[in-house]
Amino acid sequence: MKKVFTLFTMVMMLAFSSQASYYLVGEAPFGNGWDPSNGLEMTANADGTYSVTGTVNGTIYFVLADNLASPGDWTTFNNEYRIGPLGANEEVTVGTWITTQKAQGNGSGSYKFTGTGSEYVITYNPFISKFKVEGYVAPIVIDAYTVAGTPASVFGSEWDPSNTDNDMLLQDDGTYKLTKYGCQLSGDELQFKVVGNHDWGFAWPSDNYVHTVEEPGLYDVTFTFDPETKEVGVSTVKSGSIDVLTGELYILGEVNGNGWDPSNGVMMETEDGNIFTAKITTTGENIDEVDGNGYSFFSFTTKLAESSEDWSSIGAYRIGATEDGFPLTDDMLGIEIGMGNFGSTNSFKIPAGDYDVTVNLEAKTIVVTKDNGGVNELIDGNKVVANRRYFNTLGQEMKDINGVTIVVTTYTDGTTSAVKVVE
């Protein structure tokens, strides 16, 4: 009885396999590029499995599929044909059966395999929904270590492991070192990894190494790496200063119809290069998941970039909130608020509306008030509003102008004025 069952099973497997096709989609040699219409067809074997053979040197990514879609039709491919990981990207090791699942939908996961220049065979068994990679695992020899990261003021090209200008030098003790001189830095913008053989398949640490400098300036930056312990290190020595007070101040971010673009900011008005003012409008394009209200975000810079992608050149010139997303809600309006240091990317968060913004760069403070038409004009053109408070005729304080209102204005020079407004 056992022999009959086995024979019947083999006949059914062969019949099934003769009707099916399976493909590898991804990077060569296990694929023809990331194209839902251009997969590498696997060869059907007599035992009902499917296989592909290829030489792999370095790291590649791929998925399996039981059909191909039209060019560019990732929706159909991901929802109907894709055979991929159970979760996010999954690393494959030689000789291990990997469980797959059909049609993930979002298509975010793929298989990662790192080869050492040998020939490998991928075998897929559709009856158990598993595949494995087999082949000779040659010793991995890494003869080059490169530092890749951001900003461009340090690395020339950002996150580029192929840039040989950032190759580290072998030291007498077997460690590696690279020093970059006169690099413009500010805050925590310096982030990097050490990459082996110019291949992201060999990169340390697993998360980006983040290094913070206390103040903007020019720095000599020294990177170190121990190939035995995989320990990464960095040190910075300040070699020069940067004058971040350019006499100009711009508002970056979601104000007056702008988005986050380092080359496009709202230029603020000033008479002395220290006190800056501007009127802004925000639309609240970001909906808060907690309160359901819309908010906009903004910060400042004393210099604009040359292009919309060049954030690194203005890193030292940026200034904003003491913490990211600092809320400028109604109870914070008209109050002098401390700002962070230059080099900070923290932004302010504000509801939709029209506002007057005053920044004192010397004191590193900001005052934001609601723009209530003509009431918010400067007195005699030479006084800057610090804050405004609103009272009814009974002397009770209100949040805004409503009917007959006494507007009490305090200026940055300490003087005050009171104006009756009828709305």
C-alpha positions in Angstrom: 0.0 0.0 0.0 2.9 2.3 0.8 4.5 1.8 -2.6 1.2 2.6 -4.4 0.8 5.8 -2.4 4.4 6.9 -3.2 4.0 6.2 -6.9 0.7 8.0 -7.0 2.2 11.0 -5.2 5.1 11.2 -7.6 2.8 11.0 -10.6 0.7 13.9 -9.2 3.9 16.0 -8.4 5.2 15.5 -12.0 1.8 16.4 -13.4 1.6 19.6 -11.3 5.1 20.6 -12.0 4.6 20.3 -15.8 1.9 22.9 -15.6 3.6 25.5 -13.3 6.2 28.1 -13.9 8.3 29.9 -11.3 10.5 33.0 -11.6 13.1 34.9 -9.7 12.7 38.7 -9.7 15.5 40.9 -8.4 19.2 41.4 -8.9 21.4 39.4 -11.1 22.2 36.5 -11.4 19.0 35.6 -9.5 16.8 37.8 -11.5 16.9 40.2 -14.5 16.5 43.4 -12.5 13.6 44.7 -10.4 10.9 44.5 -13.1 7.5 42.8 -12.6 7.5 41.7 -16.2 11.1 40.5 -16.5 11.8 37.6 -14.2 14.4 34.8 -14.5 12.4 31.6 -15.2 13.5 28.6 -13.0 14.1 25.2 -14.5 11.7 22.4 -13.6 13.3 19.3 -12.1 12.0 15.7 -12.2 11.2 15.7 -8.4 8.8 18.6 -8.8 11.2 21.3 -7.6 12.6 24.3 -9.6 16.1 25.7 -9.6 18.4 28.4 -10.9 22.2 28.5 -10.9 24.4 31.6 -10.8 27.6 33.1 -9.5 27.1 35.6 -6.7 29.9 38.0 -5.5 28.5 40.4 -3.0 25.0 41.1 -1.7 21.9 40.8 -3.9 18.1 41.0 -3.2 15.4 39.0 -4.8 11.9 37.4 -4.5 10.1 34.5 -6.2 6.9 34.5 -8.2 4.6 32.1 -9.9 3.8 34.6 -12.8 4.9 37.9 -14.2 2.9 41.1 -14.6 2.9 43.9 -17.2 5.9 46.3 -17.2 5.6 48.6 -14.1 2.5 46.8 -12.7 3.8 46.2 -9.3 0.3 46.2 -7.8 -0.7 43.0 -9.7 2.6 41.4 -9.1 2.7 42.1 -5.4 -0.9 41.1 -4.8 -1.2 38.0 -7.0 2.2 36.6 -8.0 4.9 37.6 -5.5 6.3 34.9 -3.2 8.4 36.5 -0.5 9.4 36.6 3.2 7.0 36.2 6.1 8.0 39.7 7.3 10.5 42.4 6.3 13.7 41.7 4.4 15.1 38.3 5.3 18.7 37.2 5.2 19.4 33.9 3.5 22.3 31.6 4.5 23.6 28.7 2.5 22.0 25.3 3.1 19.0 26.5 5.1 15.4 26.0 4.0 13.5 29.3 3.9 9.7 29.5 4.4 7.9 31.7 1.9 4.4 33.2 1.6 2.3 34.1 -1.4 1.2 37.6 -2.4 2.2 39.9 0.4 0.4 42.9 -1.1 2.7 45.7 0.1 5.8 44.1 -1.6 8.1 45.6 1.0 10.1 42.4 1.9 12.7 40.7 -0.2 15.4 38.1 0.4 19.0 39.1 1.0 21.9 36.8 0.0 25.6 37.6 0.2 27.8 35.4 -2.0 31.6 35.1 -2.1 32.3 34.7 -5.8 31.2 31.1 -5.9 28.5 29.4 -8.0 25.2 28.9 -6.1 22.0 27.0 -6.8 18.5 28.2 -5.6 16.0 25.4 -5.3 12.3 26.0 -4.7 9.9 23.3 -3.6 6.3 24.6 -4.2 4.8 21.7 -2.3 6.2 22.9 1.0 6.6 26.6 0.0 10.3 26.7 0.8 13.5 27.3 -1.0 17.2 27.1 -0.1 20.5 28.2 -1.5 23.3 25.7 -1.9 27.0 26.2 -2.9 30.5 26.5 -1.6 31.0 29.1 1.1 34.4 30.6 0.4 36.2 32.6 3.1 35.3 36.3 3.0 38.4 38.4 2.5 37.9 42.1 3.0 40.8 44.2 1.8 39.2 47.7 1.8 37.3 49.6 4.4 35.5 52.8 3.5 33.6 55.4 5.6 30.3 56.3 4.1 27.9 58.8 5.6 26.6 62.4 5.7 27.1 65.4 5.4 28.7 66.1 2.1 31.1 68.6 3.8 32.8 65.6 5.3 32.4 62.8 2.7 32.2 64.7 -0.6 29.4 62.3 -1.8 26.8 61.2 0.8 26.3 57.6 1.7 28.6 56.4 -1.1 30.6 53.3 -0.3 32.3 53.4 -3.8 34.0 56.8 -3.0 37.7 55.7 -2.7 38.6 59.1 -1.3 37.0 57.8 1.9 39.0 54.6 2.1 40.6 54.0 5.4 44.4 53.4 5.9 45.8 50.2 7.5 47.8 50.9 10.7 50.7 49.0 12.2 48.4 47.5 14.8 46.0 46.1 12.2 43.3 48.7 12.7 42.2 51.2 10.1 42.1 55.0 10.3 40.9 58.0 8.1 41.2 61.7 8.9 39.3 64.4 7.0 40.4 68.0 7.6 38.5 71.2 7.8 35.0 69.7 7.8 32.1 72.0 8.5 29.9 70.4 11.2 27.1 71.4 13.5 24.9 69.5 16.0 24.3 65.7 15.3 24.5 65.8 11.5 27.6 63.6 11.3 26.3 60.0 10.7 28.2 57.1 9.1 29.0 53.5 8.7 32.2 51.6 7.9 31.8 49.5 4.7 33.9 46.5 3.7 34.9 46.0 0.0 32.7 49.0 -1.0 29.7 46.6 -0.5 26.8 47.5 1.8 26.6 43.8 2.5 29.5 44.4 4.9 28.7 47.4 7.0 29.3 48.4 10.7 27.6 49.3 13.0 24.2 47.9 12.2 22.6 51.3 13.0 24.1 54.5 11.8 26.9 55.8 14.1 25.8 59.3 15.2 28.4 61.9 16.4 27.5 65.3 18.0 29.6 68.4 18.2 28.7 71.1 20.7 29.0 74.1 18.5 29.1 74.8 14.7 32.6 75.1 13.3 35.4 73.5 11.2 36.6 70.2 12.5 39.3 67.7 11.8 37.4 64.3 11.9 39.2 61.0 12.6 37.5 57.7 12.0 38.8 54.4 13.4 37.8 50.8 12.8 39.0 47.5 14.3 38.3 44.6 11.8 38.7 42.0 14.6 36.2 43.4 17.0 34.2 45.5 14.4 34.5 48.4 16.8 33.9 51.8 15.1 35.1 55.1 16.6 35.3 58.8 15.7 36.9 61.9 17.2 36.6 65.6 16.3 39.0 68.4 16.9 37.8 72.0 16.2 40.1 73.7 13.8 38.2 76.8 12.9 35.0 78.9 13.5 32.0 79.6 11.3 30.3 83.0 11.4 26.7 82.0 11.5 25.4 85.5 12.0 25.1 86.6 8.4 22.8 89.6 9.0 19.9 87.6 7.4 17.3 85.2 8.8 14.9 83.0 6.8 12.0 80.8 8.0 12.2 77.3 6.6 9.3 74.9 6.4 5.6 74.9 6.0 4.8 78.6 6.0 3.4 80.9 3.3 2.9 78.0 0.9 6.4 76.7 1.2 7.6 73.1 1.9 10.8 71.9 3.4 13.4 73.2 0.9 16.8 74.4 2.1 17.0 76.8 -0.9 13.6 78.5 -0.3 12.8 80.3 2.8 10.7 83.4 3.9 13.2 86.2 4.4 12.5 88.1 7.6 12.8 91.9 8.0 15.4 93.5 10.2 16.9 96.9 10.9 19.9 95.9 13.1 20.7 92.3 12.0 19.6 91.0 15.4 15.8 91.6 15.7 13.9 89.9 12.8 10.2 90.0 12.1 7.9 88.4 9.6 4.2 87.7 9.0 3.4 84.1 8.2 0.4 82.0 7.2 0.2 78.3 8.0 -2.4 75.8 6.7 -2.0 73.0 9.2 -1.3 70.3 6.6 -0.1 67.7 9.2 -3.0 66.1 11.1 -2.1 65.1 14.7 -3.2 61.5 15.4 -3.9 62.4 19.1 -6.0 65.6 18.9 -7.0 65.4 15.2 -6.0 69.0 14.6 -3.8 70.3 11.8 -0.3 71.7 12.4 2.5 73.1 10.4 6.2 72.9 11.2 9.0 75.5 10.7 12.5 76.5 11.9 15.1 79.1 10.8 18.4 79.6 9.0 20.8 82.5 8.5 21.8 81.1 5.1 20.0 79.4 2.2 21.4 76.5 0.2 22.2 76.6 -3.5 19.8 73.7 -4.3 16.7 72.0 -2.9 18.8 68.9 -2.0 21.7 70.6 -0.3 20.8 70.5 3.4 24.4 69.8 4.5 25.7 73.2 3.5 23.3 75.1 5.8 23.5 72.7 8.7 25.7 75.1 10.8 23.4 78.0 10.1 20.1 76.5 11.2 18.4 77.4 14.5 15.1 76.3 15.9 13.3 75.0 18.9 14.9 73.5 22.0 13.1 70.2 21.2 11.6 69.0 17.9 8.0 69.8 17.4 7.8 72.4 20.2 4.1 73.4 20.3 3.1 77.0 19.8 -0.4 76.6 21.0 -2.6 79.5 22.2 -1.2 79.5 25.7 2.3 79.9 24.2 1.5 82.9 22.0 2.9 86.3 23.1 5.4 84.6 25.4 9.2 85.0 24.9 10.4 81.4 24.2 14.0 80.3 24.2 15.5 78.8 21.1 18.1 76.1 20.7 21.7 76.5 19.5 22.9 77.0 16.0 23.2 73.7 14.2 19.9 72.4 15.6 17.3 71.0 13.2 14.5 71.1 15.8 11.3 72.7 14.5 8.3 74.6 16.0 4.8 73.2 15.6 1.9 75.7 15.1 -1.8 75.4 14.2 -3.2 76.9 11.0 -3.5 80.7 11.1 -1.9 84.0 10.5 0.9 85.0 12.8 3.5 87.7 13.5 7.0 86.2 14.3 9.8 88.1 16.1 13.2 86.5 16.6 16.0 88.0 18.8 19.2 86.2 17.6 21.4 87.6 20.3 19.1 86.4 23.1 18.1 83.3 21.0 14.4 83.9 21.7 11.2 83.9 19.6 7.8 85.6 20.2 4.8 84.5 18.1 1.5 86.4 18.2 -1.7 86.1 16.2 -2.0 88.5 13.3 -5.1 90.6 14.0 -5.0 93.0 11.0 -3.9 96.6 11.6 -3.5 96.2 15.3 -0.3 94.2 14.8 1.6 97.0 13.0 4.8 98.4 14.5 4.6 101.7 16.3 6.4 104.6 14.5 8.2 101.9 12.4 10.9 101.5 15.0 9.5 99.3 17.8 9.1 95.6 17.7 6.2 93.8 19.4 7.1 91.4 22.1 3.6 90.3 23.0 0.0 91.4 23.1 -2.8 90.8 25.6 -6.6 91.4 25.1 -9.1 92.7 27.7 -12.8 93.5 27.5 -14.2 96.7 29.0 -14.6 95.0 32.4 -10.9 94.3 32.5 -11.2 90.6 31.9 -8.5 89.1 29.8 -9.5 87.3 26.6 -7.7 85.0 24.1 -8.4 87.2 21.1 -10.2 90.4 19.9 -13.9 90.2 20.5 -16.2 93.2 20.2 -14.9 96.3 22.1 -11.4 95.2 23.1 -8.5 96.9 24.9 -5.2 95.7 23.3 -2.2 96.1 25.5 1.0 95.8 23.6 4.5 95.2 25.1 7.5 96.0 23.0 11.0 94.6 23.0 12.4 97.8 24.5 10.1 97.3 27.6 7.6 100.1 26.8 3.8 99.4 26.5 0.8 100.9 24.8 -3.0 100.4 25.1 -5.4 100.7 22.1 -9.2 100.4 22.0 -10.3 98.2 19.0 -13.9 97.6 17.9 -14.5 94.5 15.9 
